[in-house]
Amino acid sequence: MATIPPGATVAVTGASGFIGSHVVEACLKAGYVVRACVRDPSNEAKVAHLEALAAKHGGAVELARGDLLEAGSFDAAFDGAAAVVHVAAVVEILKVSDPVRDIVDPSLEGCRNVLASVEKHLATIKKFVHTSSCIAVAAVDSKGGGATYDEADFNGWSTVETDPYGFAKSSAEALVREACETMALPLATLNPGVTLGPCFTKQHTKASTVLLRELLYGNKMLNYNCCFVDVRDVGAAHARRDAASMIRINRCLSMPATGRHLLVNDAGVMNTLDLGAVAKAACPQWKTVAAPMYAPALISALRVVYDAPLVGPSLAGLAGITEFKLRVFEEKIPFSNARAKRSLVLAFVPLVDTVRDAMASMVEGGWVKAKAA
């Protein structure tokens, strides 16, 4: 079992993103030199917070260029790295005109380009960590009866037509697993739920944390069922100190190959609208409104249309309705976090703390103007 010692260089793709930034911080706390891969290292607005994190934690962040859709662009970034953490991904899944071009290709081609650069540096790279998603475990409740999913489950339901995002995540995870097996490169895969938590930049408020921003603004929010996780827990899972050792060892980077961990908090599966009650408890000083984008009556009507004999799916398709979209509105899909607690020694941040700290970061950062309750 390979371990990556403190002081080694860890390359992180998508380093300026919401999750990527917290991975960078966690790696700095663990004593690593971070090679932060971004599309444009000269864009100060995108990288200033990474440099600030290095100063805050007394560590080193080296900015490097890397573009998912450009072959060879990660070659220089991975030179001399002891491990690669692949976080970069497409997160926009609603407003896309071409799912293959906008979701599937960036995910799969991005993984191929990253892995091709890794293969050129196997002399130094001893671990690959892939940030996937819980949707690669189960897109819809194919087990039935609200059964709980764990790391042994794989999403074989999603297709480009029914659920391009789930298909992209599942396919990318399979691609990475096969490539790492071929290269005999130890692999750890992390599968987080819908990720919330403190933001470092205004752009971060437009990631999955947009749910909380909509609560503060009182805008309609996409109401669906999911499991949540704190972004700080996701970061910690990528760079975890071994609590049983006096030597700082990255638990995820020292995992055996094929290690897979679901990252969800203890709140269980819930509807995004339930964040309204959590926000009122977490931040009573601010006015928050949970307004649904889709009323329950509308969802029921859409189901009737979809289930109409012969013509239902065709009519629903014209309106952009898919079986996957209906199921995430209707079904609750629970996931187990037992393995992450056991193997990564994680105690997940309570949802109320996640919501409080996330909203505070938005308001104090000046990116969201909250109204007094």
URQUI-V352451 format. One record per backbone hydrogen bond with DSSP energy under -1.0 kcal/mol. CO is the residue of the C=O (numbers start at 0). NH is the residue of the N-H. If there is no record, write none. Layout:
co->CO nh->NH
co->CO nh->NH
This chain:
co->4 nh->7
co->7 nh->32
co->8 nh->81
co->8 nh->82
co->9 nh->34
co->10 nh->84
co->11 nh->36
co->13 nh->16
co->16 nh->20
co->17 nh->21
co->18 nh->22
co->19 nh->23
co->20 nh->24
co->21 nh->25
co->22 nh->26
co->23 nh->27
co->24 nh->28
co->25 nh->29
co->26 nh->31
co->27 nh->30
co->30 nh->6
co->32 nh->9
co->33 nh->61
co->34 nh->11
co->35 nh->63
co->36 nh->14
co->37 nh->65
co->39 nh->42
co->41 nh->43
co->42 nh->45
co->42 nh->46
co->43 nh->47
co->46 nh->50
co->47 nh->51
co->48 nh->52
co->49 nh->53
co->50 nh->54
co->51 nh->55
co->52 nh->56
co->53 nh->58
co->59 nh->33
co->61 nh->35
co->63 nh->37
co->66 nh->69
co->69 nh->72
co->71 nh->74
co->73 nh->77
co->77 nh->80
co->81 nh->125
co->82 nh->10
co->83 nh->128
co->84 nh->12
co->85 nh->130
co->93 nh->95
co->97 nh->101
co->98 nh->102
co->98 nh->103
co->99 nh->104
co->102 nh->106
co->103 nh->107
co->104 nh->108
co->106 nh->110
co->107 nh->111
co->108 nh->112
co->109 nh->113
co->110 nh->114
co->111 nh->115
co->112 nh->116
co->113 nh->117
co->114 nh->118
co->117 nh->120
co->120 nh->123
co->120 nh->124
co->126 nh->83
co->127 nh->187
co->128 nh->85
co->129 nh->189
co->132 nh->135
co->133 nh->136
co->133 nh->137
co->135 nh->154
co->139 nh->141
co->143 nh->146
co->148 nh->335
co->149 nh->152
co->153 nh->155
co->158 nh->162
co->162 nh->166
co->163 nh->167
co->164 nh->168
co->165 nh->169
co->166 nh->170
co->167 nh->171
co->168 nh->172
co->169 nh->173
co->170 nh->174
co->171 nh->175
co->172 nh->176
co->173 nh->177
co->174 nh->178
co->175 nh->179
co->176 nh->180
co->177 nh->181
co->178 nh->182
co->179 nh->184
co->185 nh->127
co->186 nh->258
co->187 nh->129
co->188 nh->260
co->189 nh->131
co->190 nh->262
co->191 nh->133
co->193 nh->228
co->195 nh->230
co->201 nh->204
co->202 nh->205
co->203 nh->206
co->206 nh->209
co->207 nh->210
co->208 nh->211
co->208 nh->212
co->209 nh->213
co->210 nh->214
co->211 nh->215
co->212 nh->216
co->213 nh->217
co->213 nh->218
co->214 nh->288
co->220 nh->292
co->223 nh->271
co->225 nh->269
co->226 nh->193
co->227 nh->264
co->228 nh->195
co->229 nh->233
co->230 nh->234
co->231 nh->235
co->232 nh->236
co->233 nh->237
co->234 nh->238
co->239 nh->250
co->241 nh->244
co->249 nh->253
co->251 nh->254
co->255 nh->258
co->258 nh->188
co->260 nh->190
co->262 nh->192
co->269 nh->225
co->270 nh->273
co->271 nh->274
co->272 nh->275
co->273 nh->277
co->274 nh->278
co->275 nh->279
co->276 nh->280
co->277 nh->281
co->278 nh->282
co->282 nh->285
co->284 nh->372
co->290 nh->220
co->294 nh->298
co->295 nh->299
co->296 nh->300
co->297 nh->301
co->298 nh->302
co->299 nh->303
co->300 nh->304
co->301 nh->305
co->302 nh->306
co->304 nh->307
co->307 nh->311
co->308 nh->310
co->310 nh->314
co->311 nh->315
co->312 nh->316
co->313 nh->317
co->314 nh->318
co->315 nh->320
co->316 nh->319
co->321 nh->325
co->322 nh->326
co->323 nh->327
co->325 nh->329
co->326 nh->330
co->327 nh->224
co->333 nh->148
co->336 nh->340
co->337 nh->341
co->338 nh->342
co->339 nh->343
co->349 nh->353
co->350 nh->354
co->351 nh->355
co->352 nh->356
co->353 nh->357
co->354 nh->358
co->355 nh->359
co->356 nh->360
co->357 nh->361
co->358 nh->362
co->359 nh->363
co->360 nh->364
co->361 nh->366
co->361 nh->367
co->362 nh->365
co->370 nh->286
